[in-house]
Amino acid sequence: MKFNDKLITAIAAIVVGVLFIALKGDVLSIAFTVLGAALIVMGILDAAKKDSKSGTVKIVAGLVTVLLGWTLVSITLYIVILYCLMNLVSSLKTDGYSMSTVQKLRTYAKPVIGLAAGICLLLNQGGTVSWVFIFTGIVFIAEGIMMLAECKK
């Protein structure tokens, strides 16, 4: 990556991190709106090119994304919770005697952590989502600062 590319990427990472921290959960609402609008525009362009099937699908997907964005997130959370629950049940059925302590920890911890995170997100979407975005923003800012430090070398 060239110097200018690294510098632009570093600055963009810091800006995105600040936006994540400042806007928190609103980032998702903005993303749903932008994604939905982009799909609608792409659908209209496809329809103008006489590709009505693809255009219709994109327009409908765009409208669903804009109108039902947070509902889709909730549905996804239910799916994640069910998936983690099934993994936990599957993990409990494994022969734990032949596993090392580290293997047991990996086998049982992943579904338990996923299940706990899914339940927290489902029950307290606003608060939990805010913390996720704050953490993500900090990671983006840290990455941007490290990239800037590399640019100076």
Backbone as ProteinMPNN parsed JSONL, in Angstrom:
{"seq_chain_A": "MKFNDKLITAIAAIVVGVLFIALKGDVLSIAFTVLGAALIVMGILDAAKKDSKSGTVKIVAGLVTVLLGWTLVSITLYIVILYCLMNLVSSLKTDGYSMSTVQKLRTYAKPVIGLAAGICLLLNQGGTVSWVFIFTGIVFIAEGIMMLAECKK", "coords_chain_A": {"N_chain_A": [[0.848, -1.18, 0.0], [0.58, 2.174, -0.872], [2.032, 5.235, 0.451], [0.169, 7.435, 0.493], [-2.256, 6.047, 0.291], [-2.212, 4.582, 2.681], [-2.277, 6.654, 4.533], [-4.753, 7.891, 3.962], [-6.464, 5.718, 4.51], [-5.913, 5.365, 7.25], [-6.828, 7.804, 8.34], [-9.505, 7.634, 7.59], [-10.274, 5.387, 9.107], [-10.045, 6.398, 11.7], [-11.957, 8.461, 11.611], [-14.298, 6.953, 11.115], [-14.302, 5.458, 13.479], [-14.714, 7.495, 15.404], [-17.259, 8.328, 14.584], [-18.712, 5.974, 15.107], [-18.516, 5.902, 17.91], [-19.737, 8.336, 18.601], [-22.303, 8.216, 17.39], [-23.331, 5.711, 17.991], [-25.854, 3.338, 18.255], [-27.331, 4.54, 16.258], [-25.856, 4.368, 14.0], [-26.474, 1.948, 12.8], [-29.124, 2.412, 11.974], [-28.708, 4.447, 10.11], [-27.082, 3.034, 8.332], [-28.894, 1.039, 7.475], [-30.734, 2.657, 6.107], [-29.122, 3.837, 4.086], [-28.193, 1.516, 2.745], [-30.661, 0.393, 1.938], [-31.644, 2.475, 0.296], [-29.648, 2.456, -1.68], [-30.066, -0.094, -2.786], [-32.636, 0.277, -3.834], [-32.15, 2.263, -5.76], [-30.357, 0.859, -7.432], [-32.118, -1.121, -8.27], [-33.993, 0.387, -9.717], [-32.316, 1.271, -11.763], [-31.693, -1.205, -12.941], [-34.253, -1.911, -13.825], [-34.629, 0.09, -15.691], [-32.835, -0.759, -17.576], [-34.162, -2.773, -18.723], [-34.209, -5.105, -17.223], [-36.283, -6.437, -15.528], [-36.909, -8.384, -13.571], [-34.644, -8.636, -11.835], [-34.506, -5.944, -11.095], [-36.942, -5.582, -9.749], [-36.64, -7.332, -7.569], [-34.469, -6.134, -6.227], [-35.538, -3.598, -5.612], [-37.677, -4.291, -3.91], [-36.197, -5.577, -1.874], [-34.719, -3.384, -1.01], [-36.753, -1.672, -0.019], [-37.748, -3.288, 2.066], [-35.471, -3.403, 3.669], [-35.161, -0.694, 4.423], [-37.634, -0.166, 5.704], [-37.977, -2.233, 7.579], [-35.617, -2.616, 9.028], [-34.598, -2.766, 11.797], [-36.259, -4.761, 12.721], [-35.373, -6.914, 11.23], [-32.875, -7.19, 12.409], [-33.616, -8.044, 14.986], [-34.832, -10.504, 14.339], [-32.602, -11.818, 13.344], [-31.116, -11.953, 15.698], [-32.662, -13.774, 17.206], [-32.216, -16.035, 15.636], [-29.441, -16.338, 15.963], [-29.343, -16.857, 18.719], [-30.768, -19.299, 18.83], [-29.047, -20.873, 17.261], [-26.676, -20.849, 18.818], [-27.658, -22.077, 21.105], [-28.268, -24.623, 20.079], [-25.651, -25.412, 19.43], [-24.569, -25.488, 21.989], [-26.051, -27.572, 23.191], [-25.229, -29.631, 21.505], [-22.501, -29.613, 22.127], [-22.58, -30.439, 24.767], [-23.251, -33.061, 24.444], [-20.956, -34.253, 23.579], [-18.056, -36.332, 24.155], [-16.593, -35.539, 26.937], [-14.511, -36.533, 28.459], [-12.289, -37.348, 27.001], [-11.123, -35.027, 26.214], [-8.802, -32.299, 26.492], [-8.338, -29.793, 29.057], [-8.226, -27.254, 27.9], [-9.411, -27.774, 25.405], [-11.97, -28.473, 26.267], [-12.764, -26.045, 27.366], [-12.804, -24.415, 25.062], [-14.749, -25.779, 23.585], [-17.096, -25.617, 25.145], [-17.258, -22.939, 25.952], [-17.58, -21.186, 23.735], [-20.32, -21.539, 22.644], [-21.726, -20.819, 24.968], [-20.904, -18.19, 25.526], [-21.728, -16.959, 23.144], [-24.505, -17.421, 23.325], [-25.122, -16.0, 25.68], [-24.372, -13.405, 24.869], [-26.149, -13.035, 22.73], [-28.641, -13.13, 24.055], [-28.365, -10.922, 25.786], [-28.168, -8.87, 23.874], [-30.694, -9.121, 22.701], [-32.502, -8.613, 24.807], [-31.735, -6.099, 25.698], [-31.371, -4.218, 23.525], [-30.77, -1.528, 22.773], [-28.94, -0.519, 24.797], [-26.898, -2.508, 24.855], [-26.134, -2.604, 22.165], [-25.135, -0.05, 21.95], [-22.797, -0.209, 23.544], [-21.379, -2.106, 22.062], [-20.902, -0.66, 19.712], [-19.407, 1.46, 20.717], [-17.12, 0.085, 21.61], [-16.281, -0.974, 19.131], [-15.773, 1.421, 17.802], [-13.595, 2.371, 19.303], [-11.724, 0.413, 18.644], [-11.451, 0.904, 15.87], [-10.373, 3.522, 15.959], [-7.964, 3.036, 17.347], [-6.725, 1.331, 15.489], [-6.477, 3.115, 13.339], [-4.716, 5.006, 14.457], [-2.444, 3.404, 14.833], [-1.874, 2.861, 12.171], [-1.286, 5.44, 11.282], [1.064, 5.854, 12.714], [2.699, 4.034, 11.437], [2.873, 5.276, 8.986], [4.557, 7.395, 9.467], [7.013, 6.301, 9.667]], "CA_chain_A": [[0.0, 0.0, 0.0], [1.365, 3.398, -0.96], [1.94, 6.152, 1.592], [-1.093, 8.179, 0.448], [-3.337, 5.104, 0.591], [-2.161, 4.291, 4.124], [-2.697, 7.859, 5.246], [-6.209, 8.032, 3.774], [-7.097, 4.624, 5.25], [-5.77, 5.656, 8.675], [-7.739, 8.905, 8.68], [-10.868, 7.1, 7.46], [-10.524, 4.516, 10.258], [-10.254, 7.253, 12.874], [-13.25, 9.135, 11.434], [-15.343, 5.947, 11.324], [-14.308, 5.168, 14.914], [-15.365, 8.616, 16.102], [-18.685, 8.252, 14.26], [-19.285, 4.852, 15.854], [-18.632, 6.288, 19.322], [-20.681, 9.45, 18.736], [-23.661, 7.886, 16.953], [-23.692, 4.411, 18.585], [-26.853, 2.545, 17.554], [-27.85, 5.249, 15.089], [-25.068, 3.939, 12.84], [-27.244, 0.901, 12.135], [-30.262, 3.037, 11.289], [-28.159, 5.135, 8.93], [-26.638, 1.989, 7.399], [-30.097, 0.452, 6.871], [-31.293, 3.624, 5.166], [-28.211, 3.95, 2.942], [-28.234, 0.249, 2.016], [-31.968, 0.3, 1.3], [-31.696, 3.452, -0.804], [-28.766, 1.966, -2.742], [-30.756, -1.206, -3.45], [-33.746, 0.834, -4.612], [-31.568, 2.928, -6.941], [-29.866, -0.201, -8.322], [-33.301, -1.751, -8.847], [-34.535, 1.287, -10.739], [-31.386, 1.221, -12.897], [-31.907, -2.497, -13.604], [-35.542, -1.834, -14.531], [-34.42, 0.952, -16.86], [-32.08, -1.564, -18.549], [-35.084, -3.853, -19.133], [-34.023, -6.299, -16.385], [-37.342, -6.169, -14.55], [-36.872, -9.33, -12.442], [-33.589, -8.193, -10.915], [-34.899, -4.632, -10.589], [-38.026, -5.752, -8.772], [-36.076, -7.946, -6.358], [-33.65, -5.128, -5.535], [-36.425, -2.562, -5.066], [-38.378, -4.874, -2.757], [-35.197, -5.761, -0.809], [-34.408, -2.052, -0.495], [-37.884, -1.206, 0.797], [-37.774, -4.098, 3.293], [-34.339, -2.978, 4.493], [-35.444, 0.631, 4.994], [-38.813, -0.182, 6.576], [-37.934, -3.259, 8.627], [-34.224, -2.84, 9.404], [-34.427, -3.236, 13.179], [-36.973, -6.039, 12.848], [-34.454, -7.919, 10.703], [-31.844, -7.404, 13.435], [-34.229, -8.872, 16.035], [-34.984, -11.863, 13.811], [-31.247, -12.372, 13.301], [-30.73, -12.276, 17.073], [-33.334, -15.035, 17.542], [-31.517, -17.109, 14.922], [-28.147, -16.516, 16.631], [-29.602, -17.502, 20.008], [-31.093, -20.701, 18.545], [-27.834, -21.517, 16.784], [-25.786, -21.04, 19.971], [-28.301, -23.073, 21.963], [-28.052, -25.924, 19.451], [-24.234, -25.729, 19.603], [-24.359, -25.84, 23.389], [-26.596, -28.923, 23.374], [-24.316, -30.517, 20.785], [-21.254, -29.675, 22.895], [-22.814, -31.219, 25.98], [-23.349, -34.468, 24.061], [-19.635, -34.785, 23.232], [-17.339, -37.054, 25.212], [-15.693, -34.593, 27.589], [-13.412, -37.205, 29.153], [-11.121, -37.485, 26.136], [-10.649, -33.694, 25.843], [-7.987, -31.565, 27.459], [-9.054, -28.686, 29.685], [-8.324, -26.177, 26.917], [-10.416, -28.184, 24.427], [-13.279, -28.363, 26.916], [-13.076, -24.62, 27.47], [-13.178, -23.961, 23.718], [-15.978, -26.449, 23.158], [-18.261, -25.171, 25.916], [-17.298, -21.487, 26.139], [-18.086, -20.491, 22.543], [-21.781, -21.42, 22.592], [-22.234, -20.133, 26.165], [-20.664, -16.756, 25.326], [-22.633, -16.543, 22.07], [-25.865, -17.423, 23.858], [-25.23, -14.87, 26.614], [-24.34, -12.157, 24.089], [-27.412, -12.942, 21.981], [-29.725, -12.799, 24.992], [-28.153, -9.525, 26.202], [-28.543, -7.995, 22.757], [-32.136, -9.194, 22.479], [-33.231, -8.0, 25.914], [-31.344, -4.708, 25.896], [-30.752, -3.875, 22.248], [-30.221, -0.173, 22.767], [-27.761, -0.392, 25.65], [-25.844, -3.424, 24.426], [-25.666, -2.155, 20.862], [-24.305, 1.135, 22.187], [-21.48, -0.641, 24.0], [-20.709, -2.763, 20.938], [-20.425, 0.368, 18.799], [-18.333, 2.199, 21.392], [-15.938, -0.777, 21.537], [-15.862, -1.007, 17.732], [-15.194, 2.735, 17.523], [-12.265, 2.412, 19.923], [-10.853, -0.443, 17.832], [-11.167, 1.635, 14.634], [-9.474, 4.63, 16.273], [-6.651, 2.455, 17.647], [-6.168, 0.867, 14.21], [-6.086, 4.305, 12.586], [-3.514, 5.588, 15.081], [-1.315, 2.529, 14.509], [-1.569, 3.062, 10.755], [-0.604, 6.735, 11.18], [2.411, 5.667, 13.226], [3.433, 3.359, 10.362], [3.091, 6.241, 7.901], [5.647, 8.296, 9.843], [8.286, 5.575, 9.585]], "C_chain_A": [[0.89, 1.239, 0.0], [1.108, 4.282, 0.265], [0.605, 6.871, 1.628], [-2.274, 7.288, 0.795], [-3.387, 4.788, 2.085], [-2.676, 5.473, 4.933], [-4.211, 8.046, 5.152], [-6.956, 6.958, 4.555], [-7.042, 4.881, 6.754], [-6.744, 6.744, 9.111], [-9.188, 8.424, 8.609], [-11.214, 6.213, 8.652], [-10.801, 5.335, 11.507], [-11.611, 7.95, 12.794], [-14.398, 8.158, 11.689], [-15.438, 5.589, 12.808], [-15.004, 6.246, 15.719], [-16.872, 8.601, 15.832], [-19.368, 7.12, 15.019], [-19.495, 5.228, 17.312], [-19.711, 7.359, 19.499], [-22.12, 9.031, 18.425], [-24.207, 6.592, 17.547], [-24.694, 3.662, 17.72], [-27.442, 3.222, 16.332], [-27.08, 4.88, 13.825], [-25.827, 2.867, 12.072], [-28.426, 1.479, 11.37], [-29.808, 3.744, 10.019], [-27.744, 4.105, 7.881], [-27.828, 1.324, 6.707], [-30.669, 1.381, 5.802], [-30.433, 3.727, 3.91], [-28.252, 2.682, 2.09], [-29.558, 0.099, 1.265], [-32.092, 1.239, 0.119], [-30.831, 2.995, -1.97], [-29.426, 0.812, -3.507], [-31.901, -0.706, -4.33], [-33.22, 1.492, -5.896], [-31.052, 1.886, -7.926], [-31.03, -0.922, -8.992], [-33.918, -0.913, -9.945], [-33.638, 1.279, -11.983], [-31.528, -0.094, -13.665], [-33.202, -2.48, -14.414], [-35.415, -0.973, -15.783], [-33.653, 0.221, -17.956], [-32.885, -2.768, -19.028], [-34.839, -5.169, -18.394], [-35.015, -6.186, -15.224], [-37.306, -7.125, -13.36], [-35.861, -8.888, -11.399], [-33.954, -6.847, -10.289], [-35.967, -4.724, -9.521], [-37.504, -6.319, -7.458], [-35.283, -6.918, -5.563], [-34.516, -4.04, -4.909], [-37.151, -3.086, -3.825], [-37.404, -5.06, -1.585], [-34.832, -4.421, -0.182], [-35.506, -1.51, 0.4], [-37.953, -1.969, 2.124], [-36.654, -3.657, 4.23], [-34.614, -1.64, 5.164], [-36.566, 0.551, 6.027], [-38.689, -1.133, 7.763], [-36.527, -3.558, 9.13], [-34.044, -3.42, 10.793], [-35.168, -4.542, 13.424], [-36.092, -7.171, 12.331], [-33.336, -8.222, 11.705], [-32.397, -8.298, 14.541], [-34.388, -10.317, 15.574], [-33.619, -12.553, 13.774], [-30.782, -12.759, 14.702], [-31.393, -13.572, 17.54], [-32.619, -16.213, 16.884], [-30.167, -17.391, 15.578], [-28.33, -17.238, 17.958], [-29.918, -18.986, 19.8], [-29.867, -21.48, 18.101], [-26.883, -21.818, 17.948], [-26.356, -22.082, 20.926], [-28.105, -24.481, 21.39], [-26.592, -26.355, 19.569], [-23.927, -26.144, 21.028], [-24.857, -27.257, 23.662], [-25.694, -29.943, 22.699], [-23.005, -30.688, 21.555], [-21.418, -30.538, 24.143], [-22.906, -32.713, 25.681], [-21.995, -35.091, 23.729], [-19.007, -35.467, 24.444], [-16.292, -36.125, 25.817], [-14.485, -35.231, 28.248], [-12.15, -37.272, 28.299], [-10.533, -36.136, 25.725], [-9.765, -33.116, 26.928], [-8.83, -30.425, 28.028], [-9.256, -27.541, 28.697], [-9.379, -26.516, 25.865], [-11.822, -28.087, 25.012], [-13.716, -26.903, 26.985], [-13.52, -24.071, 26.118], [-14.529, -24.516, 23.307], [-17.199, -25.867, 23.851], [-18.382, -23.649, 25.986], [-17.911, -20.764, 24.944], [-19.61, -20.414, 22.525], [-22.357, -20.685, 23.796], [-22.07, -18.624, 26.007], [-21.594, -16.216, 24.239], [-24.071, -16.448, 22.541], [-26.08, -16.241, 24.8], [-25.254, -13.537, 25.862], [-25.644, -11.966, 23.322], [-28.568, -12.543, 22.871], [-29.596, -11.355, 25.467], [-28.571, -8.56, 25.105], [-30.05, -7.967, 22.552], [-32.913, -8.444, 23.559], [-32.928, -6.516, 26.093], [-30.642, -4.21, 24.638], [-30.088, -2.511, 22.278], [-28.933, -0.059, 23.544], [-26.607, -1.26, 25.183], [-25.273, -2.999, 23.087], [-24.777, -0.93, 21.031], [-22.903, 0.737, 22.613], [-20.695, -1.336, 22.891], [-20.138, -1.714, 19.992], [-19.322, 1.214, 19.425], [-17.034, 1.385, 21.315], [-15.387, -0.814, 20.108], [-15.215, 0.314, 17.332], [-13.793, 2.865, 18.093], [-11.275, 1.58, 19.109], [-10.48, 0.268, 16.531], [-10.173, 2.77, 14.886], [-8.068, 4.104, 16.55], [-5.966, 1.981, 16.366], [-5.688, 2.049, 13.38], [-4.822, 4.948, 13.133], [-2.292, 4.74, 14.771], [-0.909, 2.683, 13.04], [-0.864, 4.406, 10.54], [0.832, 6.615, 11.659], [3.287, 4.972, 12.163], [3.766, 4.331, 9.233], [4.286, 7.14, 8.199], [7.008, 7.619, 9.71], [8.862, 5.638, 8.201]], "O_chain_A": [[1.838, 1.334, 0.78], [0.134, 4.113, 0.997], [-0.038, 6.92, 2.677], [-3.188, 7.708, 1.505], [-4.462, 4.734, 2.681], [-3.421, 5.303, 5.898], [-4.869, 8.327, 6.154], [-7.969, 7.247, 5.193], [-8.022, 4.638, 7.458], [-7.408, 6.612, 10.139], [-10.002, 8.766, 9.467], [-12.334, 6.277, 9.159], [-11.695, 5.001, 12.286], [-12.332, 8.024, 13.789], [-15.355, 8.487, 12.39], [-16.539, 5.433, 13.335], [-15.794, 5.947, 16.615], [-17.67, 8.834, 16.74], [-20.48, 7.289, 15.519], [-20.533, 4.91, 17.892], [-20.505, 7.296, 20.438], [-23.05, 9.443, 19.118], [-25.422, 6.4, 17.599], [-24.407, 3.378, 16.557], [-27.995, 2.553, 15.459], [-27.58, 5.052, 12.713], [-25.83, 2.866, 10.841], [-28.694, 1.073, 10.239], [-30.458, 3.645, 8.978], [-28.017, 4.274, 6.693], [-27.787, 1.072, 5.503], [-31.044, 0.932, 4.719], [-30.955, 3.705, 2.795], [-28.336, 2.756, 0.864], [-29.571, -0.28, 0.094], [-32.587, 0.852, -0.94], [-31.231, 3.13, -3.126], [-29.35, 0.754, -4.734], [-32.109, -1.207, -5.435], [-33.778, 1.3, -6.976], [-31.28, 2.01, -9.13], [-30.935, -1.295, -10.161], [-34.321, -1.437, -10.983], [-34.129, 1.28, -13.111], [-31.489, -0.102, -14.896], [-33.247, -2.97, -15.542], [-36.022, -1.27, -16.812], [-33.8, 0.543, -19.135], [-32.343, -3.672, -19.664], [-35.219, -6.233, -18.884], [-34.637, -5.883, -14.092], [-37.639, -6.722, -12.245], [-36.185, -8.778, -10.217], [-33.739, -6.634, -9.096], [-35.907, -4.027, -8.508], [-37.869, -5.857, -6.378], [-35.418, -6.846, -4.341], [-34.249, -3.609, -3.787], [-37.228, -2.395, -2.809], [-37.737, -4.743, -0.443], [-34.656, -4.327, 1.032], [-35.228, -0.95, 1.461], [-38.186, -1.374, 3.176], [-36.856, -3.549, 5.44], [-34.329, -1.472, 6.35], [-36.459, 1.134, 7.106], [-39.235, -0.867, 8.833], [-36.275, -4.662, 9.614], [-33.402, -4.458, 10.951], [-34.743, -5.347, 14.252], [-36.059, -8.255, 12.913], [-32.904, -9.367, 11.835], [-31.711, -9.218, 14.988], [-34.111, -11.247, 16.331], [-33.498, -13.726, 14.129], [-30.123, -13.785, 14.873], [-30.749, -14.386, 18.202], [-32.438, -17.261, 17.503], [-29.786, -18.551, 15.735], [-27.554, -18.135, 18.287], [-29.39, -19.837, 20.517], [-29.668, -22.621, 18.519], [-26.35, -22.924, 18.044], [-25.609, -22.881, 21.493], [-27.81, -25.419, 22.13], [-26.314, -27.535, 19.785], [-23.122, -27.046, 21.257], [-24.161, -28.051, 24.295], [-25.425, -31.004, 23.262], [-22.463, -31.791, 21.622], [-20.509, -31.275, 24.525], [-22.668, -33.539, 26.562], [-21.886, -36.311, 23.61], [-19.377, -35.212, 25.59], [-15.214, -35.953, 25.247], [-13.523, -34.533, 28.567], [-11.045, -37.254, 28.841], [-9.557, -36.09, 24.975], [-9.941, -33.393, 28.115], [-9.915, -30.138, 27.523], [-10.323, -26.928, 28.658], [-10.16, -25.649, 25.473], [-12.755, -27.666, 24.328], [-14.867, -26.566, 26.707], [-14.507, -23.339, 26.039], [-15.357, -23.8, 22.744], [-18.229, -25.648, 23.213], [-19.492, -23.122, 26.071], [-18.685, -19.824, 25.125], [-20.154, -19.316, 22.402], [-23.37, -19.998, 23.669], [-22.986, -17.862, 26.317], [-22.18, -15.145, 24.394], [-24.78, -15.502, 22.197], [-27.103, -15.56, 24.724], [-26.051, -12.652, 26.175], [-26.182, -10.86, 23.271], [-29.389, -11.709, 22.49], [-30.593, -10.637, 25.546], [-29.242, -7.561, 25.363], [-30.622, -6.916, 22.262], [-33.868, -7.727, 23.26], [-33.769, -5.762, 26.583], [-29.472, -3.83, 24.676], [-28.946, -2.37, 21.842], [-27.935, 0.438, 23.023], [-25.466, -0.802, 25.123], [-24.058, -3.031, 22.891], [-23.774, -0.789, 20.331], [-21.922, 1.281, 22.104], [-19.479, -1.172, 22.795], [-19.011, -1.858, 19.517], [-18.4, 1.639, 18.729], [-15.977, 1.928, 20.995], [-14.18, -0.7, 19.898], [-14.221, 0.325, 16.606], [-12.903, 3.41, 17.44], [-10.131, 1.987, 18.907], [-9.317, 0.241, 16.127], [-9.235, 2.957, 14.11], [-7.088, 4.656, 16.05], [-4.77, 2.202, 16.178], [-4.613, 1.994, 12.784], [-3.959, 5.385, 12.372], [-1.222, 5.274, 14.479], [0.278, 2.638, 12.716], [0.045, 4.507, 9.716], [1.73, 7.215, 11.068], [4.467, 5.29, 12.018], [4.816, 4.221, 8.6], [4.957, 7.599, 7.275], [8.036, 8.293, 9.649], [9.931, 5.082, 7.951]]}, "name": "protein", "num_of_chains": 1, "seq": "MKFNDKLITAIAAIVVGVLFIALKGDVLSIAFTVLGAALIVMGILDAAKKDSKSGTVKIVAGLVTVLLGWTLVSITLYIVILYCLMNLVSSLKTDGYSMSTVQKLRTYAKPVIGLAAGICLLLNQGGTVSWVFIFTGIVFIAEGIMMLAECKK"}
